[in-house]
């Protein structure tokens, strides 16, 4: 069977499992069983994760890292199950198992009327964050992939829940929509740990140089919008813990990016199994590819095609100065 067929079959399996399970505790039980299998079949990727984790958490032992990765795969898999678990839910169905920390910061930011830029790192369940906000009638615009490389059914599953509760936008759209959205006092859900592209900012994150977006800084400078770091931690029995932390942005674009990067590191250190470590693997590999080819492609897919095996080697951490020199 072709990979696209397997992908659709897998999504249909999850959809049927969620429907039959019903209760959140049973949905999570099935998700956890599937995650154990996924983790066991991902030894090569686990080795990459493990080598990065040794560097980031040098005082932790192998048992701790093994437990972290087990938790990571549970989070990773549950994000897919949540697509179907939330499909026919309203907030009243989730309220008893959903907590909010710093909601007053979000409400105060919205009340100022200049728009809110929610900077959302790859942590926990980013999609359920904007879905729950939509359920609670917050006006949220979301930047998302079109998932054009996925078969139709899987693509519809990925995008359907967001279409129901939010306004979706795609990377190939004219970015002017972001200014209009903020000027209209709405909320933008923005992945702060995404690929930065040619206009991005270089920072050191988790001990490696990474290229992150500079768009958040530009949006803030032009609109005066409020900046909030937002996350959605998974909690037991398909629960959610939403957290909102206001950010006082520095004027300089690099200092701005570093401030967000440090806040992300702190979050990942507090809840390491909730962080999407795959994102670090990708950003690190992209940095090494950029240094090797001496240019920054606008299309991240081109950068992925140009990657070589050694670019993903966790021990290959280039000094930021060396990377900048390669681009001059």
N, C-alpha and C positions, 0 to 999 in steps of 0.2 A: 504494500500500500504506500502511496506517495506521502511525503511529509505533510502536505496540506490536508490530505484525508485523515491522517492520524491526529492532526491538530483539531479538526472539527469533531472527530470522534471523542477526543479527550474533553473538549468543552461540553459536549452533549452528556458525557459521563458525569461531569461535575453538576450540570443542571439537573439531571435525574437524581443524583445523590442528595442534593439539597432539597429537592421536592419530597423525596421519600423520608428524609431525616426529620424535616419539620423544625424541631426545637434547635435553638442555637448550640446547646451543649452537644447534641448528636451531630450537628453539622461540623462542629469543631473536631469531634472525635474522628470522623471520617477524614477530614482535612489533615489531621495529624498523622493518621496511618499512611495516607498518600505521601505526605512530606518525608516520612521515614524512608520510603522507597525511593523518592526522588533524590534525597541526600545520599543514599547508598549507591546510586547509579551515577553520581557526579564526583567521582574520586579525583579526577584531574583538576576540576575547578576547585574542589575542597583543598587540594594541595596549594593552589595559588592563594586562596583565602588564608590558609594557615600560615603561609610564609609572610604575608602582609601583617597578620595579627601578631606574629612573633615580634615584628619590628615595632608595631604600634603599642603593644602591651607587653614589654619585655619582662615584667615581673610576674606574669601569669604563666601557669604551667600547662602542659598538654591536655590534662583533664578539663581545665577551664575552657580552653579553646574548643575542644570537642563538644562540650556542652553548649557553648556559644553557637557553634555552627549548626547543631541540632535545632536550637531555637530559631536561628536564622531561616532554616528551611521551613519550619512551621509557619513563620511569618510570611515568607515568600509564597507558600502554597495557599495560605488562608486568604491572601489578597484576591486570588482567583475565585475562591468559594464565595467571597463577599459580593462579587458581581451578581451572583444568582440569589444569595441570601437577602440582599437589599431590594431585589427587583420589584417585589410587590409590597414592600414595607412603607409605612409612614413614620414620622418621628415618634408618635405615641407608642409604636411597637418597640422602639429602641430605648426610650427614655430611661427605663429602669436599669439599663446596663450601659449607659453612656454618661461619662463625666466630663466636666469642662473645668479647665484651669485658666484663669486670665480672660474669661469671656468679657469682663468689664472693659478690658483694654481694646478688644475688638469693637465693642459697642461704642466706646468713646471715640475710637478712630473713625467709625462710620458716621457718627454724629457731627464730626467736623466738616463733612461735606466735600472734602477735597479728594476723595477716593482713597482706597486702601490697597496697598500692594502686599499680598500675603506671600512671603518667601517660604516655600515649602521644600525642604530637602528630601532626598530619597530615604525615607524613614517611615517605618510602620506601614500604614495604609493611606497613602496620599489621596487616592481616588475616593475612598469613603469619607475623607475629610470634606471635600467639596460637595459630595452628595448630601451629607448630613447638614451642612450649612444651607444647602438648597432646600432641604426639607423644612428647615427652620426659617425659611423665607429671606435668607440673606441673598442679595443679588450678586452672584458669583459668575465671572467669566473665566474660562479655563483654557489654557494652551495645551493641546494634546496632539499626539501623533494621529495620522489618518489610519495607521495600521494597514496600509495598502499592500503589504507583503503577506498578509494573512488571508486565509479563505473567508468567504463572505460571512458564514455563520459566526466564526470566531471574532471577526471584525465587528459585527453587529453586537456581540456580547460585550466587547470591550467598550464600545461607545454608547450603547443603549442607555445605561443607567445615568450617564452624564447628560445625555440629551434630555432625559426626563426631568432633571432637577436644575440644570445649569445651562449657560450659554457656552457652546464649544467654539474654539478657534483653532486654526492649524498653522504650522510654521511657515507655509507658503503664502499666507495672507499678508497683505500690506500691514506693517506694524502700526499704522496710524490708528487702528482700532483701539490700541492700548491707551493712547492719549485721550481719545474720546470717552472711553470707558471710565477712566479715572476722573476726567473733568465732569462726568455725569454723576460722580459720587458713588460709583459702584466698586466692587472688589475684584481684583485680578489674582487668581491662583497661579503662581509662577514657580517653576522648578529651579531653585537657586543653585542646585548642584549639577545642572545640565552642561552640555558642551558650549564653550564660549564663542567659538568661531573667530574669524579674523579681527573683529572689533572687541574681543574679550579681554579680561584682566587676568594676569598671571599672579597666582598666590601659591603658597605652600600649604597644603592641606593633608592631614594625616601623615606628615613627614615627606610628602612627595610634591613636586611642582605640578599644578593643574591649571588649566585654562577655563575660567568660569565666565558666565555672561556679565557684560557691563550694562546691559539694558536696564536692570533695576535702578542703577545709579542715575542713568540718563532720564528715566521716567520720573524719578524723585526730584531731580534738579529742575525739570521743566514744569512739573505740575504741583510740586509741594505736597504730594500725597503722603499719607501715613505709611510707615514701614513696620510690619509685624512678622516675626518668625513664627510659623505655625507648624504643628505636627499632630499626628493622630496615632497614638500608641494602641496596639492591639491588646485587649484584656480578655480574660477567660470567657468562654461560652459565647463567642462572637460579640464581645463587648468592645467598646471604644473609649479612649481617653484623649480628649482634644485639649491642646495646650496652645496658648497665644502669649507671645512675649514681645512687647514693644521694643523697637530698636531705635536708638538715637544715632542717625547716620553721620559718619564723618564726611567732610566736604570733598576730600580727595577720592577719586574712583577706586584706586588700589586699596586705600585704607577702608573704604566701604566694603569692598569684596572680602578683605581679610577679616573684618568684623563679623560678617555673615559666616565666613568659614570657621572662625573660632567658636561661634555659637553652635554651629553644626557639630564640630568636634566634641564640644561639651555634652550635647544631647546624645551623641553616639557613645560617649564614655559612660554616661549614666545608664543608658539602655542599649548595650552593645548588640544584643540579639535582634533588636528592632531596626538597626541600620541596614540599608541595602548595600552590602559590601561589594556586590557586583558592580555598582556604580563606580566605586574606587578602582576596581580592576580596569574598567573601561577608560576612565579618565587618565590613569597611569599609563596604560598602553598607548592612548592617543598622544600623550606628551612625548613618549619615546619615538613614536612614528613621526611626529612633527619635527623633532630634532634631527631625525635621520634624513627626511626629505627636504628639510630647510624651507618649509612653507606651511601655511595654515589654510587648509581647504575650507571653503564656505560650506560645503555639503559634508555633513558628518559621515554619510554613507561612503563617500569617496575615501575618507580617512580610514574607515573600517576595511575597505577593500585593499588599501595600500599597506595595512599592518602585516608585520612578519612575526613569526613565533617568538623571537627573542624580545620583541617590544613589550610583551606581557610578563617578562621575567621580573618577579618582585625584587630581586637583588639589584636590578638595573635602575638605580635612582640617580638621575643626572642632577648636578647643581643647576639652579635656576639661571645663573649667569651663563653657563655653557649653552643652555637652550636659547637664551636671548641672543647670544653671539651667533648661533647657527642660523638665526633669522635675519641677521643684518646683511 
